[in-house]
Every structure is written in structure tokens, then in C-alpha cells.
Amino acid sequence: MRSKRSAVASVVACLVGALVLGGPPAAQAGPEPYLVGRGISDITGPAAENGMMGYSKFDQKTSGIHQRQRSRAYVVVDRAGGKRVAYVNADLAMVFRAVQEAVLAKLQARYGSLYTRDNVLLSATHTHAGPGGFSHNLAYNLSILGMQRQTLDAIVDGITESVVAAHEDLRPGSLSLGRGELTDASANRSRTAFERNPDKGFFPLGIDPAMTVLTFRQNGREVGAISWFATHNTSMTNENTLISPDNKGYASYQWEHDDHGVRYLDGRPGFVAAFPNTNAGDMSPNLDLRPGSGPTQDEVENTRIIGERQSRAAQRISAGPQTTVTGSVDHRMRFVDMASVAVDGRYTPDGRPGTTCSGVVGASTLAGSVEDGPAVPGFTEGMVTPLKALLEPLHVEVPQWLKDCQYPKASLVPTGLVQATPNVLPLQIVKLGALHLVAVPGEVTIVAGLRIRRAVAGELGVPLPDVLIQGYANDYSQYVTTPEEYDAQQYEGGSTLFGRNTAPAYQQEFGRLAASLRAGTPAPAGPEPGTPPFTDLNLQTGVVFDDKALWHAFGQVLTEPAASYRRGETASAVFVTGHPKNDLHRNGTFLEVQRLVDGRWARVADDGDWSTRYRWRRVGVANSEATVTWTIPAGTPAGTYRLVHHGDWKSGWTGAVSPFTGTSRAFTVG
């Protein structure tokens, strides 16, 4: 994310086996070649006063919820061979090793050795509108003021729940692949660097328009789909403070909620539609190449439109010509120290051997870009000389040998040497029949992705379309650019941590992993990642207590809705409330829109819906208010409605947290 001048920019600016409980067995092959299951759960963290992950603005803290973040999981078991894969796509900016390790620990406590690093693939949609502070690496927690355990726990618990749900949902089933193109949901935000690539002609529009849809069926009935497409999940700008899964989250919501009638709080299995990213490193959804701009000048409407375009394209592809997936399920994973990869000349542009080096942040990282948001003043893309006067007070030193290895980068901070960013990273390939997912722990530009895919496809002897980059997977280490793009030192090049040969190193190492997969031999485990310093550092204060005026009660309505509304208008109410950190209401809601039906109030919307907003604000020292709004959708039945707020307050005397509910007066829609 060009926004990931983000965490790393902040570093400089601030401091510088067995069968399982309740699970169906891997039975002999039958009419359906696989067992398939799908699951979904809530991963939404603190809705107030938690720094947001992605843009790395210190003053961008959560202040409510537009839509909840969710984890979507799929488990596939090869009934003939018995191997399985658990695939997860979560509404997160990225997946960190802190998340991977904690999820695996929970799964192994429940299922033993059935789910491991090898066969669990965790990926993120790359939304920039969720709570941060869930990494063990200081660089990615700095602007959030450290590790936010509540956020990490919500993510880990929700991801684990989604995998458990998918596991328990396993049924005989099948998979099919569809392919198509989408050309109006992305733009190349780093054209200067892209144009340097001799193989740029593979992408005549300067974008990767490919969309690949994997459809899941149980006993012939469609139960889910995964739709891969490359675009940044950054339609919401760095001025937004409401939690949002952004455009890819809306795409999922539209297919699940609007088109399949899924109601997330009902607890019933429904259609699960994930929209993961591929090689989106230089792909922006801001079609006018300015934050919050294109197709319209409104970031919320842009989120909806870009999400809808992905959803509609995926549904067209899923309903069109399909190829039945056949073949085995398999996987390979190993750790690689990206700080010291000796790269064979077969993978370098000049044919000479090369090397990678320990992670370093470049001056261009701090520059950011106009496409996705402003960065640090005084820095520009393409910088090859750092502003020494600005950096001197930080006492940041990059050894000369490391500067030489990172040339022509203007090296600012040796984040890898101090473990503020990871050097040892997980590389993984997952095979689902003919489809191969190359799980990269970073953001890959489209040409770098093309080269990695070609290396893997060539090693496996499969067609190129059968190999996809799965970005933002299992850990995070910023960007992967081609050597030619790296030399331009645009934002993505400055944020390519391991130097000019980063992409060639990935070509080589993923090629080796592919060779192991093809030969049926185990992959070496590689070096075990160490534990970075300051993993639990947290400077963000928690909730001390909640207060209110003497003449108020928690849940009391301060501002009532109007007596009546038309469709398209917005009903709202303001309530006396407590801090959202008292209870995240995960797999629940802070609000309800209720309709009077046959004398009883029935929920018609909650805080996971597109039409609602939950906003929290502090009033004075310990008082706070919640504003609940509902923009009444077209097609809403005429009738009587009300707004409800569910909250919790913390006693300053005992520390006890008590729930409450506030209810507005009734109003009509007609």
C-alpha cells in the first residue's frame, strides 16, 4: 500500500494428524472428489480510540463502525489422498506473524496436528480502515502507540472461529474455476516505475484485469466463492475514522447479504464470498489517482461502486463457463531469510548473480504519493539522497555496506537489523487441483507478480493462469518490485525492504518450493523466526471509567428521531453511552434498526449493514455519546420502526462493566 509509508514511515518520524474432534474423516474417493466447508466470523476490534492500520496517521483513531470486519474461511479435503488446506481471507490491512502463530496455537489445541503452518493460508484484503496494533514488529505498531491486545485477540478469535466453522461444515463437494476480466476497478498508481519493465507489454492497459473465481459446491449446491482481483482496498481515505472493510468488504457484503440473503447475526450457515487481493502493489482503486477520487468525489460512494464492480464481475464469471477442478490437494511452506538470499543470475536482469540484504526503509517510503494519501513533507518519490538535516536528530545510522547493497535507495532506517520489520519470512504454495496459490508476505506489483508466477508455473509445468499470487499472506514485509521498478525509487521501490534483488529472490525461492511440490518431496523448514523486541509495548491508555450527567441514565436518548421519514432519508438518534472498548460486541452489534411486525419488534439492520452507522464521541473527560444513523434503503417496507443502541459502562468504583440498552421513540417510514 502506498500508504505504508505507513508503519515504516512512522519508524523514521517517531524513532526512527490424526482425526479430529467432531470432524468428518478423509474418506475414500466418491462421486464428489473433495470435502468442502465454509465459515465466517467477526474480527472487529475496538470501535473507539484505537489507532487505525494502513495510513499510519497518529491522529486517525477509530470512532465507530460503518461495517464490521469479518474472516472468511474455506477448508478443502482431498478425499482420495486425505490432504487438506484451510484458506482464510480476512478484512484486515495485512496478516502478521503474531496473528498466524496465535491462530495456529488455537487450532492445534482443538485439532492437534491437523492444521499447521504448511496447510493453513491466512490472507488479508488490505483494508486501511480497521483497528491496528496486532503485530510483534515495532514498525507496524508505532503509529497505533503499540500492541493493542484487544485488537489482536478479536482478530485471532474471529479467524479461528471461521476455520472451526468451515471444518465443522465439511461435506462432500466440488470446486470449479471461472476466469474473466475487470478493467474499471483499478488504475496504475506507479506508472513511472511500471514503464521501465521490458515485459510491461503483458499488461497493455497498465493494470492486471484478471479475475479468477473459485466456486464451492456441496452436493451440487453453491455455498461459497473466492474471487481474486488486484486492487488496493483503499477507497476509504485517511480522513475516515469509522471501521470499514472497504471496497472488497462491500463486494462480499453485496454477494452474501443482498444477493443470497445472509444475515450475519442469525447464526445460520450461508453463502460465503471472499474477495482477496493478488499482485496489487501498484494497483489503486482511486481511478482519478487522488485519494477518495474516482469514480466520484465521495469516498464512501467510491467504496460502494468499486466493491459492486468486483461483486458483479465475480458473479458473472461464476455463472459463466466453468472448469471443474480435479486433482490433488497439496501444500509446501518454508521460512526464508530474505536478508541474505544468494540469487542465481537466471533471475536477475543482467544475468549476474546477486544478493538481497537486511530490510531498510528508503526516503521514498516517507514520500508516499498523491494517489492514496499524503506523507511526510519534504520527501518526494524518486529521492536517492536523504534529507540529512531532518534525520540528524533521530540519530539513525545505516551501515555503509548496507547502503551499498540497497543502492540506489536513499537508505534511512535499518529496520531489519533492529527487527522493527521482519527479515525471516514464510513462503508457501497451496495446490487445489489445478489452481496454485503463491502466498507472498507482502505487496507485489503486477510485473513482479508476473515474473514470480512464471517461475512457479515453469517449475510446475502448468499454464500461467493456473498460478496466482496471493498477496498479504501469513506475514508482512511491505513491497516487492522488479529491479527496474526498484531503480526508479518510487514509493513502492523505496518500500521494497530487501533491495534491488527482492523480486528475483522470490522467483528463485518460490521456484524451489514449486520443485519440491512437483517432486513430492518435503521442503526444508528454513530458519525459525526470532522474537522481536518491544512486542508488548503499549502507550495507549485504556478505559478508566465511564461517567454521565447526574440527570442522565446510560442508554437515555438525548436526541430522538423525527416522527416520519421517506426512503433515502436518514433517521438518527443520540444516546448516553459508555466506551466501546468495554465490550467489543463481536458477533453482535452496537445498534439495531427494528420494525414493528404483528405487535413485536423485529431486527431489520445492525452495525454490520451498509445502511447504518455507529458513531462514538467523548464528551468531556469520561462522558460519551453514541449516534446511531440509518439511511433508509429503497424498497424498505412502509411501517413503524425504532433505533436501538446496545452499550456497556464501566464503574469507576468497582471496575465492573455493565450492559445497557437504549431505545428511541417509534417513527414511520412510508
MOLIN-V493054 format. One line per field, one symbol per residue. ss: DSSP state (@ for helix, = for strand, . for the rest). psi: psi as a letter, one per 20 degrees, with the letter a starting at -180 (. if undefined). Layout:
ss = ???
psi = ???
This chain:
ss = .@@@@@@@@@@@@@@..................=========.....======.......=====....=========.....=======......@@@@@@@@@@@@@@@@@@.....=====.....==......@@@.@@@.=..@@@@@@@@@@@@@@@@@@@@..===========.....==..@@@@.....@@@.......=========..========..............=..@@@@@@@@@@@@@@@...@@@.....===........==.....=..=.....@@@@@@@@@@@@@@@@@@@@@...==....=========....==.@@@......==.....==@@@@@.=...=..............@@@@@@@.....@@@@@@@....===..........=========..=====...==.@@@@@@@@@@@@@@@...@@@====..=....===..@@@@@@..@@@@.=.....@@@@@@@@@@@@@@@@@@..................=..................===....==....========..@@@........=======..=======.....========...=========.......============......=======...===.
psi = phijicghhhgghhl.aqrrpjqqrnrqqbhphrpqqqqqrpjpbpjqlpqqpgilphjnqqkapgqqqqppqppppohgiiqrpppppqmrgrprhhggghghgghhhhjcjhprhgjpoprqhkqjkrqakkqiphhiigiikapnhhgggggggggghhggghgiipqparqqpqqaqoikjqqojlhgggiiphkhihmhijroippppoppqolippirqpopqoqqlkhprjiqjpppjbhhhhgggggggghjkpohihjqpapooqmrqcnjhjpqinhjkqpkpphajphghgggghghhgghgghgghibpqppprrrprqqqqqpniilpopqihiqhjjqqaqrrqppprhhgihbrigiqrbpqiqqqjpjoqnhhhhgiilpppqhhhgghipkpnpgpmhhhjkhqqhpqppqpppncipppooplaoprhhggghgghgggghhkqqgijpqporlphapkcqoqrhghghhlaghghjohjahkgghghgghhghhhhgghikqqqqhrppqaorrkhjpojpqapgrqrrqhjqqpiqphoqrrhqqrpiroqqqpqpraphihpikpkbqiqqpqqooljqpppiqajiqhiqpopqqpobgiqrqpppqoooqqipqqaprrppppaqqppigijqppqrpqprrqrqp.
